[in-house]
Each structure stands twice: as C-alpha cells, then as structure tokens.
Amino acid sequence: MRQLALDLSAHHYNIYIGEGLLDNRELLTGYCAGDNVLILTNETLAPLYLAQVKESLQQKNIYEFVIADGEQYKNLTSYSAILDFLIKKEFRRNDTLLALGGGVIGDLGGFVAASYQRGMGLIQLPTSLLAQVDSSVGGKTAVNHAQGKNLIGAFYQPKAVLIDTNTLSSLPQREYVSGFAEVAKYALLGSKSIEKLLRHELSAIQRRDSKTLSDIIFYSCEKKAQVVAADEKEQGERALLNLGHTFAHALEKLTHYKYFLHGEAVAIGMQMALNLSVDKGLIKPDSAELFSTMLADLKLPLVVDIALSASDILEAMKLDKKNLNQNYRLVLPAESGCVIVEESDRELLQQVIRKQLK
Ligand SMILES: NC(=O)c1ccc[n+]([C@@H]2O[C@H](COP(=O)([O-])OP(=O)(O)OC[C@H]3O[C@@H](n4cnc5c(N)ncnc54)[C@H](O)[C@@H]3O)[C@@H](O)[C@H]2O)c1
C-alpha cells in the first residue's frame, strides 16, 4: 500500500493506493467515526463490491443506498432521496458516508456529506480510473441541474481516499481508456514521471498491470494534490486542471452527454489546445506532435467523428462557467507545463477546432 498526504490550510487527509483496500478492515473501520455508516453505490457496483465493503466494517449500523447507474442520476432527486434516508435513520454529524463508485457516486455522495447537518464524515472509495486519478481527490462535489452540469455543489474534503486498484479489473474497456485522458493531462501539465510511464509502459497499461497502474495512480494523485494544495478553491493555479475541458464541455453539451465519455471529449479538447499552442508559438510543433502521439497510442480519440460545426462548438464554449468575461479563457500546453491564456480571436479558434473535425 502506498500513501500520499493532501495538506490544505484547514484540512489534512491521506490518499491510500493499493490492491485489496476494500478488504482492509483496520483502515476502513478506523476512518468511520460514529455508530452509523451509509454506503452509497450504484446498481452496477453493488453486486461487485458492496458485500466486500460491508464485511470490512464493524460499526453498529451499516446501511446501503443503491442508485441507478448513470450521469443522469447525479441530480437533486437522488440527493434529496439520500438525505431523506439519513434523516429517517437518524444519522448524526459524526457518522460516515462511504462513496463507493465512479465520479458520479463520488460527486453526489460528497455533496450529500457536505450538506447533511452542515457536514458529516465522508470517505471516498473510487472504483473507476477517472475517479481514482482525478475526481475523488481535491474536494469538488456537485450534482447536475437541467440547465447544466455540476451547477450545484460545494468544496468538501473527505476524511480519506482509499483507492483499491483491484476494482479496475471489472471496469469496462471504454471507461478504462477514457480515464487515461485525465492521466495524460498530468503529463501535459508537467509530470515527467507520468509522461515516462505513458510513453514506455503501453503494453503493461493494455494488460492492466497492477504495479504499473498503482504507479500511474500514485503520480496522478500526487500531481493533483500538489495543484489543489496550492489553490484549494480554484482562485488561480487549480484552473490549470481544466486543460482541454473548455473544448470538451462544449462537445459533451452539444451531444447531450450521450456520445462522448468525458475523457474522450477531454482528449479531443487537449488536441485542440495543442493546435492553438502551436499556432501561438507556445509549444514547438515537434513537442506537440509527441503529445499527440502519446494520446493516440493510448487509443484516445483525437477527432470529432460526429457532425458538429466549429462555430457551434465555439458558441457552446462561451457558456463554460470557467470563462470569466467575453474572452475565451483557455489552458494551453507550453514547452514546460501549461499556461492560462485569454483568447478573443474567434477565427483562430475556429481554425484549431476545425483541424479536429472529421
Ligand atoms: N469532482 C471532481 O473533481 C470531478 C473531476 C472529474 C469528473 N468529475 C465527475 O465525475 C463523473 C464521471 O466519472 P466516471 O467517469 O467515473 O463516471 P461514472 O461514475 O458514471 O462511472 C462510469 C461507469 O463505470 C462504471 N464503473 C465504475 N467503476 C467500475 C468498476 N470498478 N467496475 C465496473 N464498472 C464500474 C459505473 O457504474 C459507470 O457505468 C462526472 O459526473 C464528472 O462530472 C468530477
């Protein structure tokens, strides 16, 4: 088992990474304060991992709340139903919610924990690659609104994050590949350890080699923790984690969140960002090419293979909540790491988008 610390001004917590952590009684029980525990999960994960987690707990009352699987259930209806359950079972503030699942469960469970009695205990048990390298770390929690994704939420840090790498063995291949977009993002943000692993360990990645995945998750969490520790509430540097995301959110919104997985849209978005960086002279064409090859080798898509126009994509980008004013606020890869750029040239933006259209 490996361990990382996330040190924030008002919180300190550990991220544990290893095989079989869902069976680790000492760790799981140790972090669950109070008499009551609620395990929040979904219908796909419950038959796979719920019994195992229950077996590792020794609290007086162990409850489960299982929601249907899908992004569309990360909403106020699920949120409200979970709160009703906590109230009915007389949960108290020092009791614990375990979020067992991908980013949907983590975000929803996190927001419930943030708001129930102004904050109850939360432990993240991420099971998808995306959740293990990104969403479970850093304290962003949210539910979606009909008008947009993640519009209602809070910054709320867990007591601990327990990453059981064994859970990746059941992750569907498309979800697995998609999770690598966020991993590759850390390489573009300057993590040399990740860049090296992604360039040289492709066959180990393909066969889901446990040691390689543990390294990849460790360095990803390390990079994310470093950025979050410097800027917990996204006043500055944390915005760098949005590399590729302004383009990606537009692609996801225009296709009603049904066509691309999040990581797939992020990969295309990162390629668009690379195109713009080359045009603006922020990165040499050769360096950009190396990153494009890395994304392609991971089998991530780089091209929009559905009919969308550059002007529609640009229009949808305007609505991204990360755009603070009239300009497009974008994270762009540079020779070492990334920079934040305000871009107002619509024609240039359309050109770099068009390069990735079919
Ligand atoms: N809080 C943050 O900082 C942050 C960052 C990035 C993304 N997110 C959010 O995360 C969500 C996306 O997360 P996701 O990609 O994990 O989606 P997800 O939670 O929907 O999981 C993807 C699919 O994989 C299944 N799954 C997960 N783990 C599995 C396993 N071990 N075995 C078998 N199936 C498994 C799920 O049931 C689901 O069908 C979005 O809602 C996004 O907004 C949050």
The ligand as a Gaussian input file, in Angstrom:
#p B3LYP/6-31G(d) Opt

LIG

0 1
 N      -15.149000      16.211000      -8.514000
 C      -14.262000      16.339000      -9.456000
 O      -13.200000      16.944000      -9.278000
 C      -14.528000      15.703000     -10.796000
 C      -13.500000      15.625000     -11.755000
 C      -13.771000      14.973000     -12.959000
 C      -15.019000      14.416000     -13.191000
 N      -15.988000      14.526000     -12.233000
 C      -17.306000      13.921000     -12.442000
 O      -17.131000      12.514000     -12.485000
 C      -18.171000      11.933000     -13.287000
 C      -17.564000      10.965000     -14.253000
 O      -16.917000       9.962000     -13.519000
 P      -16.741000       8.482000     -14.089000
 O      -16.100000       8.554000     -15.418000
 O      -16.126000       7.655000     -13.031000
 O      -18.258000       8.070000     -14.383000
 P      -19.251000       7.057000     -13.635000
 O      -19.249000       7.261000     -12.190000
 O      -20.552000       7.171000     -14.356000
 O      -18.598000       5.648000     -13.953000
 C      -18.512000       5.229000     -15.288000
 C      -19.164000       3.850000     -15.496000
 O      -18.281000       2.858000     -14.998000
 C      -18.965000       2.046000     -14.059000
 N      -17.935000       1.638000     -13.093000
 C      -17.227000       2.416000     -12.261000
 N      -16.309000       1.683000     -11.631000
 C      -16.447000       0.404000     -12.064000
 C      -15.787000      -0.801000     -11.780000
 N      -14.745000      -0.870000     -10.949000
 N      -16.227000      -1.926000     -12.395000
 C      -17.266000      -1.884000     -13.277000
 N      -17.912000      -0.766000     -13.611000
 C      -17.503000       0.366000     -12.997000
 C      -20.052000       2.913000     -13.490000
 O      -21.094000       2.139000     -12.928000
 C      -20.479000       3.661000     -14.743000
 O      -21.333000       2.862000     -15.519000
 C      -18.903000      13.078000     -13.947000
 O      -20.115000      13.303000     -13.273000
 C      -17.963000      14.273000     -13.738000
 O      -18.653000      15.494000     -13.666000
 C      -15.756000      15.146000     -11.051000

